[in-house]
Amino acid sequence: MGMRKSRAVSSRRTIRDFSRFVSRFKARFYARYRMQIIMRERGGIRFQDHKGRSYINCHCNGGVFNLGHQNPVIRQALEEALRSGLDIGNHHLISDGRARLARELVVSTRSRKSWPPSGLAKCVFGVSGGEAVDLAIKLARAYSGRDRIVSLRGGYHGHTGLAVASGDAAYREPFRSALPHFEQIDLEQLEHIEDQLDENTAAFILETVPATLGMPVITEQTMRHVRQVCDQKGVTLILDEIQTGLGRTGEFWAFQHYGILPDIMVTGKGLSGGIYPMAATLFSKKYENIFKGDPFIHISTFGGSEVGCAVSLAVLQIIQSPGFLETVRQRAQYFAGELQALVNTTDGPLIEVRQLGLFMGLVFSDHYTCLTMLKALLSNGIFTVYANNDKRVLQFLPPLILSANEAAEIVARLRQSLADLDSLRYRVLKKTLKVIGA
């Protein structure tokens, strides 16, 4: 009893200190939606909160926990790196880890459908996805001598300077981060993107599947058209694979579903193994001459740290292991059938499933229903979040390591949560959300 009381006091203090010293507005948001979750024990596909309640992580921080929490292979790689004497290293010097990881990442972009295999050629490391996007935009401008950057309205590429400028206005305007020469187009305009790219366009940047926009899956025909138009107009195609890459869609990189190759690709999140922050910008050989005059024109103090490279190499080792991607595809096929059955039988709240591999979006009839479903899922031990620029959509990204039984457990909890929406408790919650204008 004493231990439980002590933990309760500690949790209350944590919530109070979070409000006082981190963000009272976030604290208020969590309280409003009864999402005052403090993560405690964690492992595999699950984590526990401060009250001992267990959740299956079906968001994975956008892919950070693709390989689960506290993956033993990744932990061992970090521990062995530290025991061997590695640390951050020196970004001015040559590094075994950076050389090996760069080679593995470059090779992973090569297409199995062409011979000789085509792929990206060079890799520069950073710490965050935003940092990787910033470099991608700098490369496109330096190479082309052009200024204009085109992106999707409702998209998201990070919160750093150039990255936030390429994202939705909701992220730019509060910080007065709008920059000249950044313009956005609607998703529907991709089919006629030739009308949107002019002679001053340096780059078009796109998430291969736009997560924050609600996870619409772009058709192969449209993606190939975008690639063709960028080639014709001399525009750099930057694909943001921070959430969709590293096996999430059943291919190593999501762009490999489409048989295209970007000029520049950015990755992050899952490269960390959930343990050490890592990101990378990969680009084709033609951009290398940007560094000819000054090879240190872009550096990152912590980018490609030696212990971080050990972690990321372990991540790639797991993804490249025999049968791993095939298992991801099998799990995706299972979810496709089960989720579509729920769409067909629920007659109302769940109206569509958007899916590429295990990158899934559950579309509800309106955003009040979606927020109510979010709470129902939490009550049934499923943690996820909504797509910030389309709040009708729940992002559904279970860990890639889940077993067949765990996949069935997720579906059962999802089915129960949908059934719960008809109860008085959740009808009242939905009405309350409408009243407060959530």
Residue pairs with C-beta under 8 A, 6 or more apart in sequence:
7 50
11 38
11 50
11 51
14 38
14 50
15 27
15 36
15 38
18 26
18 27
19 27
19 28
29 35
30 36
30 37
32 436
32 438
33 371
33 374
33 375
33 438
34 375
34 378
35 378
37 49
37 50
37 55
37 383
38 49
38 50
39 47
39 48
39 49
40 47
40 48
40 49
40 50
40 52
41 47
41 48
42 48
42 69
42 70
43 68
43 69
43 70
44 68
44 69
44 70
44 399
44 401
45 56
45 57
45 68
45 69
45 398
45 399
45 401
45 402
45 406
46 54
46 55
46 56
46 57
46 69
47 54
47 55
47 57
47 69
47 383
48 54
48 55
49 55
53 381
54 381
55 378
55 381
55 382
55 383
56 381
56 382
56 383
56 398
56 406
56 409
56 410
56 413
57 65
57 69
57 383
57 398
57 399
58 377
58 382
58 383
58 384
58 396
58 397
58 398
58 410
59 383
59 384
59 385
59 395
59 396
59 397
60 66
60 397
60 398
60 399
61 269
61 274
62 211
62 242
62 243
62 269
62 395
62 397
63 242
63 243
63 244
63 245
63 246
63 248
63 269
63 270
63 397
64 269
64 270
64 272
64 274
65 274
65 399
66 246
66 247
66 248
66 269
66 270
66 274
66 399
66 400
66 401
67 74
67 270
67 273
67 274
67 315
67 318
67 399
67 400
67 401
68 274
68 399
68 401
69 274
70 274
71 273
71 274
71 275
71 318
71 401
73 314
73 317
73 318
74 273
74 274
74 275
74 311
74 314
74 315
74 318
75 275
76 314
77 273
77 310
77 311
77 313
77 314
78 275
78 276
78 307
78 310
78 311
78 314
80 310
81 306
81 307
81 310
81 311
82 307
86 97
86 306
86 307
86 310
87 305
87 306
87 307
88 302
88 305
88 306
88 307
89 95
89 97
89 98
89 304
89 305
89 306
89 307
91 299
91 300
91 301
91 302
91 303
91 304
92 296
92 299
95 304
95 306
95 309
96 306
97 304
97 306
97 308
97 309
97 310
97 313
98 125
98 304
98 306
98 309
100 309
100 313
101 123
101 125
101 304
101 309
101 312
101 313
101 316
102 122
102 123
102 125
102 280
102 304
104 313
104 316
105 123
105 267
105 280
105 282
105 316
106 119
106 120
106 121
106 122
106 123
106 282
107 119
108 119
108 252
108 253
108 316
108 320
109 119
109 120
109 252
109 253
109 261
109 265
109 282
110 117
110 118
110 119
111 117
111 118
111 119
111 256
111 259
111 261
112 256
113 259
118 261
119 261
120 261
120 262
120 264
120 265
120 282
120 283
120 284
121 283
121 284
121 285
121 288
122 282
122 283
122 284
122 285
122 287
122 288
123 280
123 281
123 282
124 135
124 280
124 281
124 283
124 298
124 300
124 303
125 278
125 279
125 280
125 300
125 303
125 304
125 308
125 309
126 132
126 135
126 268
126 279
126 280
126 281
126 300
126 303
126 304
127 277
127 278
127 279
127 300
127 302
127 303
128 158
128 160
128 268
128 277
128 279
129 157
129 158
129 163
129 240
129 242
129 266
129 267
129 268
129 269
129 279
130 157
130 158
130 159
130 160
130 163
130 164
131 158
131 160
131 163
131 279
131 300
131 303
132 158
132 242
132 266
132 267
132 268
132 279
132 280
132 281
133 157
133 158
133 160
133 162
133 163
133 166
133 205
133 238
133 240
133 266
133 281
134 158
134 160
134 161
134 162
134 163
135 281
135 298
136 203
136 205
136 238
136 264
136 266
136 281
136 283
137 149
137 162
137 163
137 166
137 202
137 203
137 205
137 238
138 162
138 298
139 236
139 264
139 281
139 283
139 287
139 290
140 146
140 149
140 202
140 203
140 236
140 238
140 263
140 264
141 147
141 149
141 202
141 203
142 287
142 290
143 202
143 236
143 286
143 287
143 290
144 202
144 203
144 234
144 235
144 236
146 199
146 200
146 201
146 202
147 180
147 181
147 200
147 202
148 181
148 182
148 183
148 198
148 200
148 201
148 202
149 162
149 165
149 166
149 181
149 182
149 183
149 201
149 202
149 203
149 204
149 205
150 183
150 184
150 185
150 196
150 197
150 201
150 203
150 204
150 205
151 157
151 166
151 167
151 182
151 183
151 184
151 185
151 204
151 205
151 206
152 184
152 185
152 186
152 187
152 206
152 207
152 210
152 213
153 168
153 184
153 185
153 186
153 187
154 168
154 187
154 210
154 212
154 213
154 214
154 389
154 390
155 166
155 167
155 168
155 184
155 205
155 206
155 207
155 210
155 212
155 213
155 389
156 167
156 168
156 171
156 207
156 210
156 211
156 212
156 213
156 388
156 389
157 163
157 164
157 166
157 167
157 205
157 207
157 240
158 164
158 167
159 171
161 177
161 179
162 179
164 171
164 172
164 175
164 177
165 172
165 177
165 178
165 179
165 182
166 182
166 205
168 184
168 212
168 389
169 178
169 184
170 388
170 389
171 177
172 178
181 200
185 193
185 196
187 210
187 213
187 216
187 218
189 195
189 196
190 218
190 222
190 225
190 226
191 222
191 225
193 204
193 225
193 226
193 229
194 229
194 232
194 233
197 204
197 229
197 230
197 233
197 235
198 233
199 233
201 233
201 235
202 235
202 236
203 235
203 236
203 237
203 238
203 264
204 226
204 230
204 235
204 236
204 237
204 238
205 238
205 239
205 240
206 226
206 237
206 238
206 239
206 240
207 213
207 239
207 240
207 241
207 242
207 243
207 244
208 218
208 239
208 240
208 241
208 244
208 245
208 253
208 254
208 255
209 215
209 216
209 217
209 218
209 243
209 244
209 249
209 254
209 356
209 359
210 216
211 243
211 244
211 359
211 387
211 395
212 387
212 388
212 389
213 387
213 389
213 390
214 354
214 361
214 363
214 387
214 389
214 390
214 392
214 393
215 354
215 359
215 360
215 361
215 387
215 393
215 395
216 354
216 361
217 354
217 355
217 356
220 257
220 258
220 259
223 255
223 258
223 260
224 258
224 259
224 260
226 237
227 237
227 258
227 260
227 261
227 262
229 235
230 236
230 237
230 263
236 263
236 264
237 262
237 263
237 264
238 262
238 263
238 264
238 265
238 266
239 254
239 255
239 262
239 264
239 265
239 266
240 265
240 266
241 253
241 254
241 255
241 265
241 266
241 267
242 266
242 267
242 268
242 269
242 279
243 269
243 359
243 397
244 253
244 254
244 356
244 359
245 252
245 253
245 254
245 265
245 267
245 270
246 252
246 253
246 267
246 270
246 271
246 315
246 319
247 270
247 319
247 324
247 325
247 328
247 400
248 254
248 270
248 328
248 357
248 358
248 359
248 397
248 400
249 257
249 332
249 356
249 357
249 358
249 359
250 257
250 325
250 328
250 329
250 332
250 356
250 357
250 358
251 257
251 325
251 357
252 319
252 325
253 265
254 356
254 357
254 359
255 261
255 262
255 265
257 356
261 284
263 283
263 284
263 286
263 287
264 281
264 282
264 283
264 284
264 287
265 281
265 282
265 283
266 279
266 280
266 281
266 282
267 279
267 280
267 282
268 278
268 279
268 280
269 279
270 315
271 278
271 279
271 280
271 312
271 315
272 278
272 308
272 311
272 312
272 315
273 311
273 312
273 314
273 315
275 311
276 305
276 307
276 308
276 311
276 312
277 302
277 308
278 304
278 305
278 308
278 309
278 311
278 312
279 303
280 304
290 297
291 297
291 298
302 308
318 324
319 325
324 400
328 357
328 358
328 400
329 357
331 358
331 398
331 400
331 402
331 404
331 407
332 355
332 357
332 358
334 404
334 407
334 408
335 355
335 358
335 360
335 407
335 411
336 353
336 355
338 411
339 353
339 355
339 360
339 362
339 411
339 414
340 353
342 350
342 414
342 415
342 418
343 350
343 351
343 352
343 353
346 418
348 365
349 364
349 365
349 369
349 373
349 418
349 421
350 362
350 363
350 364
350 418
351 363
351 364
351 365
352 362
352 363
353 360
353 361
353 362
353 363
354 360
354 361
354 363
354 393
355 361
358 397
358 398
358 400
359 397
360 395
360 396
360 397
361 387
361 393
361 394
361 395
361 396
362 373
362 393
362 394
362 396
363 392
363 393
364 370
364 373
364 392
364 393
364 394
365 392
366 392
367 386
367 391
367 392
368 430
368 433
368 434
368 438
369 392
369 421
369 430
370 386
370 391
370 392
370 393
370 394
371 386
371 391
371 430
371 433
371 438
372 421
372 426
372 429
372 430
372 433
373 394
373 417
373 418
373 421
374 384
374 385
374 386
374 394
375 426
375 429
376 417
376 418
376 420
376 421
376 426
377 383
377 384
377 394
377 413
377 414
377 417
379 417
379 420
380 413
380 414
380 416
380 417
380 420
381 413
382 410
382 413
382 414
382 417
384 394
384 395
384 396
384 397
385 394
385 395
386 392
386 393
386 394
386 395
387 393
387 394
387 395
398 406
398 407
398 410
402 410
420 426
421 427
